[in-house]
């Protein structure tokens, strides 16, 4: 059934004077508006940060065998097994989550990363679950240019978010379009990112996406990987993208080497710096690969950090 334009979230917001929030416009949701707003329909989770809505969107999840071929490459099998057992985690496989996040500031609808795209991506369904359409998105931010973040930029050969402009880090863009980029991924970026470059704004560390959203460089995972601080009415939340890709094997052990980190020492240093700041200032965060809804807190614990998943803090 074609979706009527009058049912888009932005027009609903405009018509209601902004009183309809979160997923409460969706008819299939739970018994009370407060719960419905927080729970979504399974593919999205909407929370409030100041006057902003922040929506985590489940693009997909998949099971991956032999996780020590990815995490803890520089520790022994015994240490990996012991840490995993202590945290009730199997070592024969792990589950990877993919979580683009939308921030609705009231004047811009900002989508951070676009998921896997194609048949591997559920982002359009997750957006619909939260009451948004691809046409609602006014800015697409690319945190870094790995396939699971840029895969959904294009759909059927044209821009998947037709009304959006684009923002990414200048260091990241320059690397992947330069001579030192790995050929296979550079080719994918040439097909999906480069065609949008004339609608793209490039940020340095500290650059602003829009009022209340600031880039924070966290290089290492890729040469120009960026995280983003969200700030509204004194409330903060950080989107850490791929700064830490597992809630135990990366957060609790920041120095464990990760196959996908391009510069392993720089990635570890970025983890310690950003996670340390989140722990000290008690700022909640969204991690792109954290277990959905990918939203939690971090506390300093020994030589690393402990992940504290959110429960109902955002619903009170
Ligand atoms: Zn990723």
Boltz pocket constraint, residues with backbone or C-beta under 6 A from the ligand:
constraints:
  - pocket:
      binder: B
      contacts: [[A, 146], [A, 148], [A, 149], [A, 242], [A, 288], [A, 289]]
      max_distance: 6.0
